[in-house]
Amino acid sequence: MESSDAPKRFPDPLEQPCMTVPEAGRWLGLSKDSAYKAAQDGRIPTERFGRRRIVSTAWLAELLQIRAGQGR
């Protein structure tokens, strides 16, 4: 994965309360497939909306110890 694949600034959880599994995976350095596997087995907690899974931005910020709007 190239560094250009990852977002430059972590989203503010108040402005973007959730993100997709692949977006969360990019912040964790995972491929799309690995991110979905981690979500499926519960290592990345998700909520389901129909077929779509979303990840809490606040949860990921806490895991990565990132403050709102802070880059990586």
N, CA, C and O atoms as a Tinker XYZ file with bonds, in Angstrom:
   288  protein
     1  N      0.841000   -1.175000    0.000000    73     2
     2  CA     0.000000    0.000000    0.000000    64     1     3
     3  C      0.882000    1.233000    0.000000    63     2     4     5
     4  O      1.844000    1.316000    0.764000    81     3
     5  N      0.562000    2.173000   -0.841000    73     3     6
     6  CA     1.314000    3.403000   -0.909000    64     5     7
     7  C      0.775000    4.398000    0.096000    63     6     8     9
     8  O     -0.402000    4.351000    0.455000    81     7
     9  N      1.628000    5.297000    0.550000    73     7    10
    10  CA     1.195000    6.281000    1.536000    64     9    11
    11  C      0.109000    7.189000    0.982000    63    10    12    13
    12  O     -0.668000    7.750000    1.754000    81    11
    13  N      0.033000    7.351000   -0.338000    73    11    14
    14  CA    -1.000000    8.203000   -0.919000    64    13    15
    15  C     -2.389000    7.579000   -0.786000    63    14    16    17
    16  O     -3.387000    8.271000   -0.987000    81    15
    17  N     -2.479000    6.283000   -0.452000    73    15    18
    18  CA    -3.765000    5.617000   -0.270000    64    17    19
    19  C     -4.431000    6.021000    1.037000    63    18    20    21
    20  O     -5.657000    5.978000    1.136000    81    19
    21  N     -3.661000    6.410000    2.029000    73    19    22
    22  CA    -4.209000    6.753000    3.339000    64    21    23
    23  C     -4.604000    8.224000    3.365000    63    22    24    25
    24  O     -3.912000    9.063000    2.788000    81    23
    25  N     -5.706000    8.540000    4.026000    73    23    26
    26  CA    -6.084000    9.944000    4.167000    64    25    27
    27  C     -5.004000   10.704000    4.930000    63    26    28    29
    28  O     -4.294000   10.116000    5.746000    81    27
    29  N     -4.874000   12.001000    4.675000    73    27    30
    30  CA    -3.827000   12.782000    5.320000    64    29    31
    31  C     -4.221000   13.253000    6.708000    63    30    32    33
    32  O     -3.366000   13.327000    7.590000    81    31
    33  N     -5.479000   13.571000    6.927000    73    31    34
    34  CA    -5.963000   14.020000    8.237000    64    33    35
    35  C     -7.050000   13.080000    8.713000    63    34    36    37
    36  O     -7.949000   12.705000    7.959000    81    35
    37  N     -6.951000   12.710000    9.968000    73    35    38
    38  CA    -7.976000   11.851000   10.540000    64    37    39
    39  C     -9.256000   12.666000   10.685000    63    38    40    41
    40  O     -9.211000   13.799000   11.166000    81    39
    41  N    -10.402000   12.110000   10.277000    73    39    42
    42  CA   -11.650000   12.881000   10.360000    64    41    43
    43  C    -12.088000   13.129000   11.798000    63    42    44    45
    44  O    -11.884000   12.293000   12.679000    81    43
    45  N    -12.686000   14.278000   12.015000    73    43    46
    46  CA   -13.244000   14.627000   13.316000    64    45    47
    47  C    -14.493000   13.777000   13.532000    63    46    48    49
    48  O    -15.406000   13.821000   12.706000    81    47
    49  N    -14.562000   13.003000   14.619000    73    47    50
    50  CA   -15.728000   12.150000   14.861000    64    49    51
    51  C    -17.056000   12.911000   14.946000    63    50    52    53
    52  O    -18.114000   12.331000   14.700000    81    51
    53  N    -17.012000   14.204000   15.290000    73    51    54
    54  CA   -18.239000   14.985000   15.321000    64    53    55
    55  C    -18.702000   15.360000   13.915000    63    54    56    57
    56  O    -19.897000   15.539000   13.679000    81    55
    57  N    -17.765000   15.479000   12.990000    73    55    58
    58  CA   -18.111000   15.813000   11.609000    64    57    59
    59  C    -18.352000   14.569000   10.766000    63    58    60    61
    60  O    -19.190000   14.583000    9.865000    81    59
    61  N    -17.632000   13.505000   11.050000    73    59    62
    62  CA   -17.792000   12.239000   10.332000    64    61    63
    63  C    -17.830000   11.130000   11.381000    63    62    64    65
    64  O    -16.791000   10.557000   11.708000    81    63
    65  N    -19.018000   10.820000   11.912000    73    63    66
    66  CA   -19.117000    9.860000   13.010000    64    65    67
    67  C    -18.784000    8.423000   12.632000    63    66    68    69
    68  O    -18.483000    7.611000   13.508000    81    67
    69  N    -18.832000    8.099000   11.357000    73    67    70
    70  CA   -18.515000    6.726000   10.956000    64    69    71
    71  C    -17.779000    6.729000    9.628000    63    70    72    73
    72  O    -17.772000    7.718000    8.895000    81    71
    73  N    -17.163000    5.593000    9.342000    73    71    74
    74  CA   -16.449000    5.411000    8.077000    64    73    75
    75  C    -16.655000    3.985000    7.620000    63    74    76    77
    76  O    -17.116000    3.134000    8.381000    81    75
    77  N    -16.311000    3.732000    6.383000    73    75    78
    78  CA   -16.449000    2.389000    5.839000    64    77    79
    79  C    -15.342000    1.490000    6.380000    63    78    80    81
    80  O    -14.343000    1.968000    6.917000    81    79
    81  N    -15.532000    0.211000    6.233000    73    79    82
    82  CA   -14.514000   -0.758000    6.653000    64    81    83
    83  C    -13.207000   -0.537000    5.881000    63    82    84    85
    84  O    -12.143000   -0.529000    6.500000    81    83
    85  N    -13.245000   -0.359000    4.552000    73    83    86
    86  CA   -11.980000   -0.102000    3.850000    64    85    87
    87  C    -11.271000    1.173000    4.306000    63    86    88    89
    88  O    -10.043000    1.202000    4.379000    81    87
    89  N    -12.039000    2.239000    4.618000    73    87    90
    90  CA   -11.415000    3.469000    5.127000    64    89    91
    91  C    -10.714000    3.205000    6.451000    63    90    92    93
    92  O     -9.575000    3.628000    6.649000    81    91
    93  N    -11.386000    2.511000    7.355000    73    91    94
    94  CA   -10.774000    2.172000    8.644000    64    93    95
    95  C     -9.539000    1.301000    8.424000    63    94    96    97
    96  O     -8.514000    1.480000    9.082000    81    95
    97  N     -9.648000    0.372000    7.505000    73    95    98
    98  CA    -8.515000   -0.494000    7.191000    64    97    99
    99  C     -7.304000    0.278000    6.709000    63    98   100   101
   100  O     -6.174000   -0.056000    7.066000    81    99
   101  N     -7.526000    1.314000    5.897000    73    99   102
   102  CA    -6.394000    2.124000    5.421000    64   101   103
   103  C     -5.677000    2.775000    6.593000    63   102   104   105
   104  O     -4.447000    2.830000    6.610000    81   103
   105  N     -6.435000    3.275000    7.584000    73   103   106
   106  CA    -5.811000    3.876000    8.756000    64   105   107
   107  C     -5.044000    2.848000    9.573000    63   106   108   109
   108  O     -4.083000    3.189000   10.263000    81   107
   109  N     -5.466000    1.589000    9.495000    73   107   110
   110  CA    -4.795000    0.517000   10.231000    64   109   111
   111  C     -3.703000   -0.160000    9.417000    63   110   112   113
   112  O     -3.016000   -1.052000    9.914000    81   111
   113  N     -3.542000    0.263000    8.166000    73   111   114
   114  CA    -2.521000   -0.322000    7.309000    64   113   115
   115  C     -2.919000   -1.678000    6.750000    63   114   116   117
   116  O     -2.059000   -2.508000    6.455000    81   115
   117  N     -4.215000   -1.904000    6.603000    73   115   118
   118  CA    -4.720000   -3.189000    6.119000    64   117   119
   119  C     -5.238000   -3.067000    4.686000    63   118   120   121
   120  O     -5.688000   -2.004000    4.259000    81   119
   121  N     -5.163000   -4.163000    3.968000    73   119   122
   122  CA    -5.792000   -4.210000    2.656000    64   121   123
   123  C     -7.310000   -4.250000    2.848000    63   122   124   125
   124  O     -7.795000   -4.485000    3.955000    81   123
   125  N     -8.039000   -4.024000    1.785000    73   123   126
   126  CA    -9.500000   -4.067000    1.847000    64   125   127
   127  C     -9.976000   -5.431000    2.333000    63   126   128   129
   128  O    -10.844000   -5.515000    3.202000    81   127
   129  N     -9.413000   -6.493000    1.777000    73   127   130
   130  CA    -9.813000   -7.844000    2.180000    64   129   131
   131  C     -9.494000   -8.119000    3.651000    63   130   132   133
   132  O    -10.311000   -8.695000    4.370000    81   131
   133  N     -8.315000   -7.708000    4.092000    73   131   134
   134  CA    -7.938000   -7.918000    5.496000    64   133   135
   135  C     -8.833000   -7.124000    6.433000    63   134   136   137
   136  O     -9.180000   -7.601000    7.514000    81   135
   137  N     -9.208000   -5.917000    6.029000    73   135   138
   138  CA   -10.100000   -5.103000    6.858000    64   137   139
   139  C    -11.458000   -5.776000    6.994000    63   138   140   141
   140  O    -12.015000   -5.829000    8.091000    81   139
   141  N    -11.997000   -6.291000    5.894000    73   139   142
   142  CA   -13.292000   -6.973000    5.972000    64   141   143
   143  C    -13.205000   -8.250000    6.806000    63   142   144   145
   144  O    -14.144000   -8.574000    7.534000    81   143
   145  N    -12.090000   -8.982000    6.710000    73   143   146
   146  CA   -11.922000  -10.176000    7.552000    64   145   147
   147  C    -11.872000   -9.792000    9.028000    63   146   148   149
   148  O    -12.480000  -10.457000    9.867000    81   147
   149  N    -11.146000   -8.717000    9.345000    73   147   150
   150  CA   -11.058000   -8.256000   10.726000    64   149   151
   151  C    -12.424000   -7.803000   11.239000    63   150   152   153
   152  O    -12.752000   -8.023000   12.405000    81   151
   153  N    -13.210000   -7.180000   10.387000    73   151   154
   154  CA   -14.561000   -6.767000   10.779000    64   153   155
   155  C    -15.457000   -7.982000   10.970000    63   154   156   157
   156  O    -16.269000   -8.020000   11.894000    81   155
   157  N    -15.313000   -8.960000   10.110000    73   155   158
   158  CA   -16.155000  -10.156000   10.186000    64   157   159
   159  C    -15.888000  -10.934000   11.470000    63   158   160   161
   160  O    -16.819000  -11.462000   12.080000    81   159
   161  N    -14.627000  -11.009000   11.884000    73   159   162
   162  CA   -14.332000  -11.785000   13.098000    64   161   163
   163  C    -14.332000  -10.937000   14.372000    63   162   164   165
   164  O    -13.990000  -11.433000   15.446000    81   163
   165  N    -14.716000   -9.652000   14.259000    73   163   166
   166  CA   -14.895000   -8.814000   15.443000    64   165   167
   167  C    -13.689000   -8.023000   15.897000    63   166   168   169
   168  O    -13.776000   -7.301000   16.890000    81   167
   169  N    -12.560000   -8.134000   15.202000    73   167   170
   170  CA   -11.386000   -7.358000   15.606000    64   169   171
   171  C    -11.559000   -5.877000   15.288000    63   170   172   173
   172  O    -10.965000   -5.025000   15.949000    81   171
   173  N    -12.365000   -5.569000   14.287000    73   171   174
   174  CA   -12.806000   -4.200000   14.026000    64   173   175
   175  C    -14.302000   -4.196000   14.291000    63   174   176   177
   176  O    -15.062000   -4.804000   13.537000    81   175
   177  N    -14.742000   -3.518000   15.353000    73   175   178
   178  CA   -16.179000   -3.516000   15.653000    64   177   179
   179  C    -16.951000   -2.691000   14.627000    63   178   180   181
   180  O    -16.545000   -1.586000   14.268000    81   179
   181  N    -18.049000   -3.235000   14.168000    73   179   182
   182  CA   -18.866000   -2.558000   13.162000    64   181   183
   183  C    -20.336000   -2.603000   13.547000    63   182   184   185
   184  O    -20.759000   -3.386000   14.397000    81   183
   185  N    -21.093000   -1.745000   12.900000    73   183   186
   186  CA   -22.547000   -1.783000   12.943000    64   185   187
   187  C    -22.999000   -2.087000   11.527000    63   186   188   189
   188  O    -22.393000   -1.632000   10.557000    81   187
   189  N    -24.061000   -2.854000   11.420000    73   187   190
   190  CA   -24.579000   -3.202000   10.097000    64   189   191
   191  C    -25.815000   -2.388000    9.781000    63   190   192   193
   192  O    -26.691000   -2.209000   10.628000    81   191
   193  N    -25.878000   -1.905000    8.573000    73   191   194
   194  CA   -27.054000   -1.237000    8.027000    64   193   195
   195  C    -27.353000   -1.922000    6.708000    63   194   196   197
   196  O    -26.772000   -1.591000    5.674000    81   195
   197  N    -28.269000   -2.883000    6.757000    73   195   198
   198  CA   -28.501000   -3.709000    5.572000    64   197   199
   199  C    -27.257000   -4.531000    5.313000    63   198   200   201
   200  O    -26.789000   -5.254000    6.192000    81   199
   201  N    -26.729000   -4.425000    4.128000    73   199   202
   202  CA   -25.495000   -5.150000    3.788000    64   201   203
   203  C    -24.237000   -4.351000    4.115000    63   202   204   205
   204  O    -23.128000   -4.882000    4.066000    81   203
   205  N    -24.411000   -3.089000    4.446000    73   203   206
   206  CA   -23.265000   -2.207000    4.683000    64   205   207
   207  C    -22.801000   -2.283000    6.135000    63   206   208   209
   208  O    -23.614000   -2.321000    7.058000    81   207
   209  N    -21.479000   -2.304000    6.322000    73   207   210
   210  CA   -20.877000   -2.268000    7.654000    64   209   211
   211  C    -20.171000   -0.927000    7.801000    63   210   212   213
   212  O    -19.502000   -0.459000    6.880000    81   211
   213  N    -20.329000   -0.315000    8.973000    73   211   214
   214  CA   -19.636000    0.942000    9.237000    64   213   215
   215  C    -18.841000    0.820000   10.531000    63   214   216   217
   216  O    -19.149000    0.001000   11.397000    81   215
   217  N    -17.824000    1.645000   10.636000    73   215   218
   218  CA   -16.919000    1.647000   11.786000    64   217   219
   219  C    -17.015000    3.015000   12.456000    63   218   220   221
   220  O    -17.056000    4.039000   11.774000    81   219
   221  N    -17.051000    3.036000   13.766000    73   219   222
   222  CA   -17.091000    4.285000   14.520000    64   221   223
   223  C    -15.758000    5.016000   14.394000    63   222   224   225
   224  O    -14.702000    4.466000   14.705000    81   223
   225  N    -15.822000    6.248000   13.939000    73   223   226
   226  CA   -14.622000    7.073000   13.838000    64   225   227
   227  C    -14.028000    7.320000   15.224000    63   226   228   229
   228  O    -12.808000    7.327000   15.386000    81   227
   229  N    -14.887000    7.521000   16.218000    73   227   230
   230  CA   -14.401000    7.750000   17.591000    64   229   231
   231  C    -13.655000    6.526000   18.115000    63   230   232   233
   232  O    -12.622000    6.670000   18.768000    81   231
   233  N    -14.167000    5.318000   17.838000    73   231   234
   234  CA   -13.491000    4.100000   18.283000    64   233   235
   235  C    -12.094000    4.011000   17.674000    63   234   236   237
   236  O    -11.120000    3.710000   18.365000    81   235
   237  N    -12.009000    4.278000   16.362000    73   235   238
   238  CA   -10.721000    4.168000   15.681000    64   237   239
   239  C     -9.753000    5.243000   16.175000    63   238   240   241
   240  O     -8.563000    4.976000   16.343000    81   239
   241  N    -10.255000    6.449000   16.405000    73   239   242
   242  CA    -9.397000    7.524000   16.930000    64   241   243
   243  C     -8.825000    7.130000   18.284000    63   242   244   245
   244  O     -7.645000    7.352000   18.556000    81   243
   245  N     -9.665000    6.545000   19.128000    73   243   246
   246  CA    -9.198000    6.108000   20.452000    64   245   247
   247  C     -8.157000    4.992000   20.314000    63   246   248   249
   248  O     -7.135000    5.008000   21.000000    81   247
   249  N     -8.412000    4.038000   19.441000    73   247   250
   250  CA    -7.469000    2.939000   19.225000    64   249   251
   251  C     -6.104000    3.455000   18.773000    63   250   252   253
   252  O     -5.062000    3.006000   19.250000    81   251
   253  N     -6.135000    4.405000   17.846000    73   251   254
   254  CA    -4.894000    4.944000   17.286000    64   253   255
   255  C     -4.330000    6.108000   18.095000    63   254   256   257
   256  O     -3.274000    6.647000   17.764000    81   255
   257  N     -5.039000    6.493000   19.156000    73   255   258
   258  CA    -4.640000    7.612000   20.013000    64   257   259
   259  C     -4.429000    8.884000   19.195000    63   258   260   261
   260  O     -3.406000    9.561000   19.295000    81   259
   261  N     -5.444000    9.176000   18.383000    73   259   262
   262  CA    -5.430000   10.373000   17.538000    64   261   263
   263  C     -6.513000   11.310000   18.028000    63   262   264   265
   264  O     -7.641000   10.890000   18.289000    81   263
   265  N     -6.168000   12.578000   18.154000    73   263   266
   266  CA    -7.149000   13.595000   18.499000    64   265   267
   267  C     -7.814000   14.074000   17.218000    63   266   268   269
   268  O     -7.236000   13.973000   16.136000    81   267
   269  N     -9.016000   14.590000   17.339000    73   267   270
   270  CA    -9.799000   15.054000   16.194000    64   269   271
   271  C     -8.987000   16.016000   15.331000    63   270   272   273
   272  O     -8.370000   16.952000   15.840000    81   271
   273  N     -8.994000   15.774000   14.022000    73   271   274
   274  CA    -8.316000   16.645000   13.071000    64   273   275
   275  C     -6.815000   16.483000   13.009000    63   274   276   277
   276  O     -6.158000   17.150000   12.209000    81   275
   277  N     -6.266000   15.629000   13.817000    73   275   278
   278  CA    -4.818000   15.437000   13.873000    64   277   279
   279  C     -4.389000   14.497000   12.757000    63   278   280   281
   280  O     -5.060000   13.498000   12.495000    81   279
   281  N     -3.287000   14.803000   12.103000    73   279   282
   282  CA    -2.744000   13.907000   11.096000    64   281   283
   283  C     -2.086000   12.714000   11.735000    63   282   284   285
   284  O     -1.972000   12.635000   12.958000    81   283
   285  N     -1.663000   11.809000   10.930000    73   283   286
   286  CA    -1.029000   10.615000   11.441000    64   285   287
   287  C      0.458000   10.744000   11.513000    63   286   288
   288  O      1.139000    9.807000   11.929000    81   287
